Amino acid sequence: MATEVNIPTNGKEETTFGPADLLDAEDPREELVRRVVTSSTFEKSPKLRAFLVYVCRCAIDNQRAAATEQQIGIHVFGRTPGYNPNEDNIVRSQARLLRLKLEHHFANEGKHEPMVITIPKGRYLPTFETREEPVIVPPALPAVDVEEVHAKPPRTRLLVLSAVLIVTLGVLLGWLLGAPRLTKSRAATSAETGKRVGAVNPADNRGALGAIPIPDGVRIAAGKGGDPYIDTFGRRWESDQFYEGGVSNAGPQELFPPVSDPNLFKTMREGAPAQSMLDQSGFRYHIPVPKGVYELRLYFADPIRHTLASTGQDAENVRHFDVNVNGRRILSAFDAIADGGSAAVDVRTFKDISPAADGKVHLEFIPTPERPFISAVELTPGIPGKLKPIRLSAHNSEFADSDGTRWSGDMYYIGGREGTYTASEGGPNVPELYVNERFGNFSYAIPVPPGSYTVKLHFMESFFSPLVQSGLCRGAGCRVFDVTCNGLALLQDFDIFDAAGGAYRPVIRTFHHLHPNGQGKLLLSFTPKVNYAEVRAIEVLDEGTTE
């Protein structure tokens, strides 16, 4: 049965067509598109089907100008002509999902297709590439990056594919050997208190292999059932798995101050209730990972904060618990609400985490005496003795700058608002890193392990510019603010326009030997004196050695 796709041609009308109407069936690319959009991978994703059909038509008809972010937003997602993509990221966020769907399809249902459809990062026009050698990828493992492989000479490509095949077979062998210990049904509900490891049914393509960090890491949305969750930055969070004990409960349904992705914290895993406060139970995670060094991030969003706030009470000193990693205590008498301060979500970061002798990272959440909880767990490949660079931009999505440096979207902020500069405001074009800003009276609580860090702050003045005719103030003296790190003054009476010698000129200020506070945060506070403070991007670099 043909699957129909509704593609809006403007903000009001929609054109309906199915794969049979796609293009001339004599072109093998058209047949491939037809098979992909009618596959089970896209069965429940009508908008992604429409997205794929639209951009494939643009590619096959060589209509490059029609495959821009704005045109896709208009014709696929019904945005009005002339809308600003910088203020509405629907196309960028859906493009990330579409890339994931395509990778999944060609690694599973479409693994025997002679041709592969890819949408290279940074563009929307797809490519149709002949699959020269079969790539064996197990379900739920990320597919080989086609762009990287095909950018190498043929001999190098064969070596890369061979290496991928060897690694994949090794992971499969390791998983098969450990499978008997993970084959019990999870069957976890909010009322369950059983001591079971959270393995999932391989039939739903979310088995143990789905969380092996190759290459991006393990991300678990604690307490969540069903399909994996794709956050606002395009990162995939597996539903709850690898746990033992505890119950799945609802997390806070409202978060204030706002966070970049509140939906990630709608659920949590919590210790099971007991007959008395002295008899609370904890829970564990046993996460299988390849041998290596990892960074661990634990996310805590406690609904008690909002429950007690409605009664006028402070939620600090209400819940305490301990956390162990492979038997080593990393958090003692931990109070997530006090630890997070004014932030709605508390994040703790740890480096140099390695699997135990059994190939798993063991996390233990211990009541002392209140019930422990966790909202999300993230294990990503690390560097021995050193935290990987943290690069935050005020964008609402990840991107690579002109030098190829990758920047994450805006996170760890407390307060402030987003602002976007466009050249139409009277100024020149500027580097993409400086297009977006966070402004107001705000802070960033960046979680880092103990150590010494270099912080780079990126600024640019575009609002108080002599070229902005509608501005009430133009030039030096219009924006003045202070910046501190854990109370230490970094910048005083800072004027971006004055420091840069004009508008639209990026300014970078670098600070060395900064240390986290007792809550494991580099708390960067931006305090206005004249008008609002602002920042475009932040870099945090570990000064530790790699010994």
VOGU-3710 file (C-alpha; in Angstrom, 3 decimals, decimal comma):
1> matevniptn> 0,000/0,000/0,000  1,466/3,367/-0,995  2,177/5,783/1,821  0,853/9,267/1,167  2,804/12,343/2,171  1,311/15,792/2,671  3,732/18,543/1,689  2,561/22,109/2,360  3,120/24,382/-0,627  2,512/27,463/1,504
11> gkeettfgpa> 1,223/28,329/4,937  -2,337/27,190/4,129  -2,597/24,699/1,295  -1,145/21,215/1,153  -0,321/18,982/-1,790  -0,883/15,257/-1,236  1,144/12,666/-3,089  2,497/9,197/-2,483  5,659/7,336/-3,474  3,974/6,178/-6,654
21> dlldaedpre> 3,777/9,799/-7,745  7,314/10,629/-6,694  9,285/10,612/-9,926  9,935/8,593/-13,065  10,258/4,955/-12,003  13,034/4,357/-14,554  15,529/6,189/-12,372  16,954/3,804/-9,711  17,198/6,719/-7,280  13,452/7,215/-7,489
31> elvrrvvtss> 12,793/3,541/-6,777  15,169/3,727/-3,828  13,343/6,727/-2,359  10,044/4,894/-2,834  11,333/1,855/-0,898  12,768/3,983/1,892  9,652/6,083/2,567  7,439/2,981/2,574  9,749/1,096/4,956  8,929/0,342/8,581
41> tfekspklra> 11,605/2,841/9,655  9,498/5,748/8,359  6,104/4,147/8,945  5,201/6,391/11,886  7,064/9,517/10,759  4,919/11,322/8,152  6,767/14,631/8,446  10,162/12,979/8,023  8,798/11,118/4,977  7,680/14,453/3,548
51> flvyvcrcai> 11,066/15,979/4,361  12,937/13,133/2,634  10,712/13,113/-0,450  10,992/16,875/-0,853  14,798/17,076/-0,652  15,212/13,968/-2,831  13,072/15,584/-5,497  15,274/18,667/-5,255  18,405/16,526/-5,670  17,144/14,449/-8,585
61> dnqraaateq> 15,715/17,506/-10,367  18,951/19,418/-9,606  16,966/22,157/-7,844  19,585/23,152/-5,271  17,995/26,507/-4,517  14,810/24,767/-3,372  16,654/22,735/-0,707  17,518/25,620/1,606  16,476/25,706/5,263  13,880/28,384/4,637
71> qigihvfgrt> 12,364/26,677/1,580  12,099/23,364/3,443  10,469/25,134/6,369  7,891/26,656/4,034  7,122/23,664/1,814  7,441/20,815/4,321  6,604/22,293/7,715  4,096/24,941/6,687  6,051/27,985/7,800  4,980/31,295/6,272
81> pgynpnedni> 7,153/32,738/3,461  9,857/34,998/4,816  10,035/33,372/8,260  13,381/33,609/10,089  15,121/30,201/10,453  17,359/31,658/13,169  14,280/32,072/15,365  12,666/28,755/14,374  14,989/25,729/14,191  12,363/23,199/13,063
91> vrsqarllrl> 14,316/22,270/9,919  17,659/21,808/11,702  16,175/19,705/14,489  14,171/17,527/12,074  17,204/17,143/9,787  19,094/15,540/12,685  16,251/13,079/13,179  16,123/12,367/9,461  19,858/11,594/9,366  19,411/9,177/12,291
101> klehhfaneg> 16,469/7,493/10,550  18,430/7,086/7,319  21,441/5,633/9,160  19,177/3,216/10,994  17,356/2,171/7,824  20,476/1,445/5,757  22,080/-0,412/8,676  19,017/-2,633/9,153  16,031/-2,960/6,812  17,946/-1,418/3,909
111> khepmvitip> 21,300/-3,072/4,554  21,167/-4,890/1,202  20,332/-1,778/-0,832  22,969/-1,218/-3,551  22,673/2,544/-3,084  22,622/4,667/0,095  20,943/8,031/0,693  22,824/10,396/2,976  22,282/14,018/3,959  25,728/15,483/4,716
121> kgrylptfet> 25,978/17,610/7,835  25,742/21,313/7,164  23,453/20,916/4,128  20,040/19,519/3,224  20,503/18,284/-0,341  20,915/14,476/-0,168  23,472/12,395/-2,022  22,919/8,991/-3,619  26,044/6,869/-3,246  26,680/3,371/-4,545
131> reepvivppa> 27,545/0,955/-1,768  30,800/-0,473/-3,075  31,418/-2,952/-0,281  28,840/-4,292/2,200  29,259/-2,805/5,674  28,072/-5,150/8,422  26,572/-3,103/11,245  24,499/-4,657/14,061  21,057/-3,189/14,898  21,063/0,164/16,727
141> lpavdveevh> 24,792/0,778/16,222  25,493/4,029/14,375  26,202/3,425/10,710  29,649/4,213/9,323  29,923/7,906/8,430  29,618/7,680/4,652  31,051/11,147/4,138  34,255/10,333/6,048  34,794/6,964/4,369  34,287/8,235/0,831
151> akpprtrllv> 36,583/11,195/1,434  39,565/8,822/1,612  41,401/7,063/-1,255  40,027/3,589/-2,131  42,813/1,721/-0,297  42,311/3,812/2,862  38,582/3,245/2,640  39,074/-0,516/2,572  41,302/-0,312/5,637  38,698/1,797/7,467
161> lsavlivtlg> 35,887/-0,594/6,601  37,994/-3,576/7,628  38,744/-1,937/10,974  35,065/-1,188/11,511  34,196/-4,798/10,699  36,794/-6,132/13,157  35,608/-3,816/15,945  31,980/-4,660/15,255  32,626/-8,417/15,359  34,553/-7,959/18,610
171> vllgwllgap> 31,668/-6,051/20,178  29,208/-8,696/18,989  31,343/-11,486/20,474  31,642/-9,637/23,792  27,921/-9,033/23,877  27,080/-12,635/23,063  29,351/-13,863/25,858  27,642/-11,519/28,321  24,128/-12,027/26,965  23,041/-14,756/29,441
181> rltksraats> 23,355/-12,231/32,252  21,201/-9,646/30,483  18,357/-11,705/29,049  15,884/-11,349/31,867  12,818/-9,332/30,985  12,892/-5,766/32,221  9,153/-5,532/32,868  9,694/-2,461/35,030  6,732/-0,307/36,065  6,358/2,511/38,520
191> aetgkrvgav> 5,302/-0,033/41,140  8,050/-2,596/40,503  10,736/-3,138/43,154  12,442/-6,230/41,706  16,233/-6,691/41,500  16,446/-7,103/37,743  18,978/-5,844/35,234  17,218/-3,677/32,686  17,845/-5,596/29,464  15,413/-4,897/26,647
201> npadnrgalg> 13,848/-7,018/23,983  16,210/-7,272/20,973  13,184/-7,167/18,707  12,690/-3,463/19,376  16,238/-2,644/18,174  17,217/-1,249/21,587  19,218/-4,122/23,062  22,487/-3,896/24,956  24,363/-3,029/21,759  22,259/0,110/21,399
211> aipipdgvri> 24,041/1,686/24,369  27,631/0,713/23,548  29,529/4,000/23,079  30,699/3,656/19,465  31,540/6,440/18,939  29,344/8,928/20,814  28,783/7,227/24,165  25,971/5,882/26,312  23,102/8,178/27,225  20,252/6,842/29,351
221> aagkggdpyi> 17,036/8,696/30,143  16,357/7,216/33,589  12,862/5,876/34,208  11,826/6,325/30,576  10,125/3,514/28,667  9,397/3,135/24,979  11,487/4,535/22,147  14,789/6,385/22,538  14,556/10,146/23,018  16,255/12,603/20,652
231> dtfgrrwesd> 17,001/15,851/22,478  17,019/19,381/21,091  20,689/19,033/20,117  20,082/15,811/18,157  21,640/13,507/20,771  20,045/10,092/21,296  19,099/9,038/24,840  18,202/5,374/25,274  15,159/4,465/27,342  15,964/3,149/30,823
241> qfyeggvsna> 18,129/0,003/30,802  20,973/-1,823/32,564  19,392/-1,036/35,952  18,883/-3,249/38,986  16,217/-2,328/41,526  14,423/0,939/42,066  11,249/2,162/40,393  10,408/4,398/37,459  8,719/7,607/38,599  7,697/10,936/37,126
251> gpqelfppvs> 10,215/13,757/37,254  9,355/17,457/37,501  6,769/18,423/34,920  7,816/22,075/35,090  11,362/23,389/35,367  12,254/26,895/36,466  14,496/28,591/35,601  14,107/27,156/32,081  16,599/24,615/30,721  17,586/23,808/27,149
261> dpnlfktmre> 15,665/20,496/27,046  13,021/20,049/29,804  11,524/16,919/28,206  14,635/14,898/29,059  13,764/15,153/32,761  10,116/14,098/32,691  11,002/10,738/34,270  13,531/9,418/36,787  14,635/6,217/38,518  14,157/6,323/42,266
271> gapaqsmldq> 14,807/4,003/45,174  11,783/1,864/46,008  9,629/3,059/48,928  9,919/1,131/52,180  8,028/0,715/55,450  10,139/3,294/57,276  12,681/6,017/56,552  15,405/3,758/57,951  14,596/0,971/55,526  14,795/2,720/52,132
281> sgfryhipvp> 16,252/0,815/49,188  18,679/1,982/46,538  19,358/0,854/42,974  22,233/0,203/40,596  23,224/0,511/36,947  25,584/-1,991/35,292  26,516/-0,365/31,976  28,603/-2,464/29,519  31,224/-0,439/27,645  34,403/-1,269/25,710
291> kgvyelrlyf> 37,698/-0,931/27,529  38,822/2,700/27,748  38,489/5,981/29,633  35,175/7,802/29,913  33,618/10,990/31,203  30,559/10,484/33,406  27,781/13,051/33,789  24,920/12,544/36,222  21,783/14,673/35,840  19,456/15,372/38,761
301> adpirhtlas> 16,081/17,149/38,476  14,201/16,605/41,744  10,392/17,125/41,648  10,506/17,787/45,418  11,751/21,295/44,603  8,453/22,252/42,969  6,257/20,260/45,364  7,604/22,088/48,413  7,879/25,445/46,635  4,094/25,439/46,213
311> tgqdaenvrh> 3,798/25,314/50,020  6,348/28,087/50,528  9,075/25,734/51,782  12,678/25,314/50,652  13,474/21,828/49,336  17,085/21,820/50,525  18,069/19,339/53,258  15,153/17,039/52,405  16,806/14,285/50,330  20,343/12,890/50,796
321> fdvnvngrri> 22,079/9,870/49,294  25,470/8,473/48,281  26,731/7,499/44,837  29,474/4,940/44,099  31,240/4,143/40,827  32,774/0,655/40,701  32,712/0,598/44,511  34,377/4,022/44,888  32,422/6,816/46,596  32,046/9,866/44,334
331> lsafdaiadg> 29,168/11,664/46,114  28,496/11,578/49,873  25,292/12,727/51,603  24,443/14,328/48,283  21,643/16,918/48,217  20,937/17,615/44,522  18,787/20,682/45,220  21,353/22,364/47,470  24,119/21,326/45,071  22,377/22,893/42,075
341> gsaavdvrtf> 21,588/26,178/43,825  19,260/28,266/41,673  19,553/25,906/38,674  16,556/23,665/37,969  18,809/20,743/36,970  22,007/19,796/38,775  24,797/18,163/36,754  27,912/16,484/38,164  30,859/15,557/35,938  33,604/12,960/36,573
351> kdispaadgk> 36,621/12,060/34,449  38,872/8,969/34,240  35,979/6,510/34,569  36,852/3,016/33,305  34,860/-0,232/33,271  35,495/-2,803/35,986  37,064/-6,190/35,284  33,711/-7,503/34,002  33,581/-4,796/31,292  30,872/-2,717/32,982
361> vhlefiptpe> 30,648/0,600/34,762  28,758/-0,017/38,007  26,797/2,916/39,441  25,284/2,491/42,898  22,761/4,924/44,393  22,592/4,416/48,156  19,939/5,847/50,552  21,291/7,858/53,529  18,520/7,458/54,593  16,226/9,111/51,996
371> rpfisavelt> 15,419/7,564/48,630  18,095/8,227/45,966  17,182/9,164/42,406  18,730/9,927/39,017  17,248/11,699/35,972  19,807/10,843/33,278  23,198/9,164/32,904  25,787/10,019/30,253  29,031/8,113/29,571  31,170/9,503/26,755
381> pgipgklkpi> 34,696/8,601/25,599  37,301/10,678/27,419  41,018/11,469/27,607  43,172/9,968/30,390  43,783/12,535/33,126  42,020/15,334/31,303  38,489/16,571/30,619  37,681/17,045/26,951  37,215/20,697/25,912  33,773/22,111/26,595
391> rlsahnsefa> 32,643/24,539/23,896  29,254/26,188/24,346  27,653/28,565/21,881  24,459/30,562/22,323  22,949/28,650/19,381  20,040/26,286/19,890  21,795/23,476/18,015  25,273/22,043/17,585  27,405/23,192/14,646  30,949/23,293/13,270
401> dsdgtrwsgd> 32,599/26,646/12,636  34,695/27,584/9,600  37,773/25,971/11,198  35,943/22,685/11,719  35,731/23,150/15,503  32,520/21,688/16,905  30,400/23,748/19,297  27,491/22,447/21,331  24,242/24,320/21,624  23,407/26,519/24,609
411> myyiggregt> 23,313/24,617/27,910  24,136/24,963/31,619  22,723/28,505/31,626  20,663/30,000/34,462  18,467/32,880/33,337  18,967/35,279/30,458  17,392/35,283/27,019  18,433/34,301/23,509  19,147/36,923/20,874  19,963/36,580/17,172
421> ytaseggpnv> 21,794/39,015/14,938  20,991/39,209/11,230  22,881/41,245/8,665  19,588/42,861/7,651  19,765/44,899/10,866  22,267/47,170/9,129  25,553/45,502/9,909  27,902/43,204/7,975  27,919/39,433/7,893  29,691/37,925/10,920
431> pelyvnerfg> 31,097/34,438/11,685  28,390/31,943/12,588  29,765/31,553/16,114  28,825/35,177/16,839  25,333/35,207/15,339  23,563/34,233/18,569  23,932/35,683/22,063  22,627/35,106/25,589  21,847/38,424/27,216  20,398/39,757/30,467
441> nfsyaipvpp> 21,432/39,115/34,081  22,440/35,461/33,893  24,945/32,758/34,838  26,423/29,538/33,495  26,998/26,652/35,956  29,430/24,498/33,949  30,037/21,110/35,637  33,685/20,020/35,787  35,770/17,701/38,002  38,325/19,161/40,453
451> gsytvklhfm> 41,233/20,734/38,590  42,561/23,883/36,961  40,864/25,300/33,873  41,277/27,955/31,198  38,078/29,796/30,270  37,653/31,764/27,041  34,708/34,146/26,698  33,585/35,275/23,240  31,747/38,597/22,837  30,524/40,848/20,040
461> esffsplvqs> 28,489/44,060/20,079  25,771/44,209/17,447  22,807/45,809/19,226  24,306/49,140/20,314  25,770/49,825/16,897  25,877/53,202/15,115  24,380/51,377/12,124  21,210/50,400/14,026  19,096/53,493/13,410  16,352/52,433/15,815
471> glcrgagcrv> 18,779/52,055/18,733  18,350/54,384/21,701  22,070/54,256/22,378  24,948/53,746/19,972  28,614/53,062/20,622  30,793/53,005/23,722  29,150/53,236/27,131  25,850/51,712/26,010  26,548/48,255/27,481  28,704/47,817/30,595
481> fdvtcnglal> 28,818/44,721/32,807  30,911/42,558/35,146  31,851/38,880/34,866  32,858/36,710/37,822  33,795/33,049/38,248  32,777/31,623/41,627  32,985/35,151/43,019  36,394/35,923/41,491  36,269/39,061/39,306  37,214/38,314/35,694
491> lqdfdifdaa> 35,954/41,483/34,006  34,902/44,756/35,607  33,060/47,564/33,813  33,498/45,632/30,577  32,376/47,466/27,434  32,462/45,250/24,324  32,252/48,136/21,867  35,136/49,926/23,557  37,259/46,769/23,875  36,760/45,839/20,206
501> ggayrpvirt> 37,064/49,338/18,810  33,640/49,156/17,219  30,607/46,970/16,539  30,538/43,584/14,772  34,109/42,817/15,879  34,531/39,655/17,957  36,381/39,997/21,266  37,874/37,044/23,161  38,967/37,262/26,772  41,030/34,369/28,224
511> fhhlhpngqg> 41,439/33,485/31,910  43,777/30,840/33,328  43,935/28,755/36,508  40,238/28,820/37,406  38,926/26,173/39,799  35,423/24,776/40,349  33,501/25,531/43,530  32,494/22,965/46,144  29,564/21,870/43,969  31,842/21,013/41,038
521> klllsftpkv> 30,862/24,042/38,934  32,569/26,884/37,163  29,847/29,403/38,002  30,246/32,253/35,510  28,013/35,210/36,424  27,290/38,038/33,979  26,013/41,070/35,928  24,796/44,181/34,079  25,638/47,738/35,112  24,430/49,623/32,008
531> nyaevraiev> 21,837/47,750/29,946  22,206/43,973/29,668  25,277/41,751/29,862  25,841/39,380/26,945  28,052/36,515/25,705  28,262/34,643/22,392  30,274/31,528/23,306  32,283/29,967/26,146  35,233/27,565/26,068  36,473/25,543/29,058
541> ldegtte> 39,862/23,846/28,651  41,367/21,464/31,210  44,885/22,573/32,131  45,759/19,182/33,597  48,377/16,936/32,028  47,629/13,835/29,977  49,899/11,669/32,152
//
